[in-house]
Amino acid sequence: MKTVLNTERPHPVHTQLERCDTLALVDALAADQALAALAVRSAGPQLAQAVDAAAPRLAAGGRIVYVGAGTSGRLGLLDSVELQPTFSWPRVRSPALLAGGERALFVAVEGAEDSRENGVADIAALKLITLDVVLLIAASGTTPYTIAAAGAARAAGALTVGIANNPGTPLLVACEIAVTLDTGPEVISGSTRLKAGTAQKIALNTFSSAVMVRLHKVYGNLMVDVRATNAKLVARALRLTMLATGADAAAAEAALAACGASVKVAIVMLKAGVDAGMALARLDAAQGDIDAAVAAHRAP
């Protein structure tokens, strides 16, 4: 008899959802979702391993590639598109593959997740290099499209990180680093868009944010590589510059105006007392490390 995956097992407690009053129903769903964060924390050592393996590759020019089907693929795409406005990460360096292509964002594409051939072909089209980092996401850990993509990515020499909600599944075995988010049965049996999906979202957010910290896109706990593309973000850039330097609004505004609204450059300008060109040069030499760029002007 085929083994039933943990994510597909009926929940042992919530067996009569349709008979719950609405408040109890909402509480049951919300309380179960809270367990997603615990599953991610339990996978902390594996996520840290993935961050440490990925950061040097990305610093050297690699890409973060997201691969998945259905909900897992959509969550990967969401993480990929948010890197550019949050950390000024180039969009071309975070491609996302979704089984069934772009239309699968909005409607289920029948059979897409079962195509191993498409998984291999989609990876081949990216022309992976050894510096690339490929995140392969599947709640079940058994999705043929994603497993085949993992094999193709690993054969190309890329770092492969598998993220699944069932331990010991084929996707995790296929990847160099295995991140198990063991969320167990869902309140609504088999609906992995619930806490399994929530755990995936938290894990992806944690991984990408931690990597960006390692790439010096965060100063202290300030999001200093933000791209100021609207009024809200312009105000945020000013606030971040003031917080990081202690400068008043006028000085921060002047620095931002002089450097094309780059918060990192403005911080170095104000803290080191240099112009925009020198601040940028120091940041480039320090691989984006603000402290190192500021300290450089003090060297004898």
Secondary structure, 3 states (H helix, E strand, C coil): CCCCCHHHCCCCCCCCHHHCCHHHHHHHHHHHHCHHHHHHHHCHHHHHHHHHHHHHHHHCCCCEEEEECHHHHHHHHHHHHHHHHHHCCCHHHCCEEECCCHHHHCCCCCCHHHCHHHHHHHHHHHCCCCCCEEEEEECCCCCHHHHHHHHHHHHCCCEEEEEECCCCCHHHHHCCEEEECCCCCCCCCCCCCCHHHHHHHHHHHHHHHHHHHHCCCCECCECCCCCCCCHHHHHHHHHHHHHHHCCCHHHHHHHHHHCCCCHHHHHHHHHHCCCHHHHHHHHHHCCCCHHHHHHHCCCC
